[in-house]
Amino acid sequence: MNRDELINYLRYLINKYVPDDKKSIFEVRLLKEDVPVKSILADFNEFAVDPIEEADGALIREIYFYNC
């Protein structure tokens, strides 16, 4: 998983599960050269409002595996 794929996957998850008023806190971190994946996923877990679908759970596990 390259950096562009990582950012696209994280944006997908954020856009799908995080309320609009909380999405802006992620954008600055997504633009960093060294994307703080653990921090982003920790906040994602805190702010996500809908149950995570099984396929998206697999994507989150893959992101953790390759980037944490």
Secondary structure, DSSP 8 states (H G I E B T S, - for coil): --HHHHHHHHHHHHHHHS-HHHHHHHHHHHTSSS--HHHHHHHHHHH--S---HHHHHHHHHHHHHH-
